Amino acid sequence: MGSEKIRILVAKPGLDGHDRGAKVVARALRDAGFEVIYTGLHQTPEMIVESAVQEDVDIIGISILSGAHMTVFPEVLKLLKKKKAGHIKVFGGGIIPRDDVKKLKAMGVLEIFLSGTNTDSIVEFGKKKIAGK
């Protein structure tokens, strides 16, 4: 990946308290050589974007199981633009209907990984899409 590590913020928005998947993805990315910051549970879109800007990350990974994906992702994208941080890319995963995946990608979300995706696929995405930025 070069001498400068890619910085990824892994965020868990809303009231959903299930963060095992987010932690597994964060660890897989870290073990693959990325620098990973995990925000913890119950983050708002504002908190996620503020952390991303403060931590100077390259990309945000949002884990969402609550069904609020069509609210959270657009809000994060809007706030990134508002903070003049539109260069920070966004990807995500969780329980998201396939029709909504298409809509999210059309909005600018780089990739969505559905529940059950192998971490190797996420790491490979990181190496090709993020590191190859």
C-alpha positions, 0 to 999 in steps of 0.5 A, a space after each residue: 500500500 505504500 509508505 503512508 497508511 490509508 486511514 479508515 474510520 469505522 462507525 456504528 450509527 444510531 441506537 443499534 447496539 450490535 457491533 460485533 460485525 463492525 469490530 470484525 471488519 475493523 480488525 480485518 482491515 487493521 490486520 491487512 495494514 490499514 490504520 483503523 479508527 473505531 468510533 464505538 456505538 451510538 454515533 450520529 452522522 454529525 459525530 461520524 463526520 466530525 471524527 472523520 475530519 478530525 482524524 484526517 481519514 481517507 474513508 468512512 465505513 458505516 455499519 448499520 443494521 437498524 434500517 436507517 441506512 437511507 437516512 444515515 448515509 445521505 446525511 453523512 454524505 451531505 455533512 462531508 460536503 458541508 465540511 468541505 471534506 467531500 474527498 473522504 469516501 464512504 462505504 458501508 455494510 449491514 442489513 440493507 435491501 438490494 434495491 437500496 444498495 443501488 440507490 446508495 451507490 447512486 448517491 455516492 456511497 462507494 460500496 455496500 457489503 451485505 450481512 455475511 460478506 467475507 472479510 477477505 472481500 472487504 480487505 480486497 476492496 480496501 486494497 483495490 478501491 481505497 489504496 488505489 485512490 
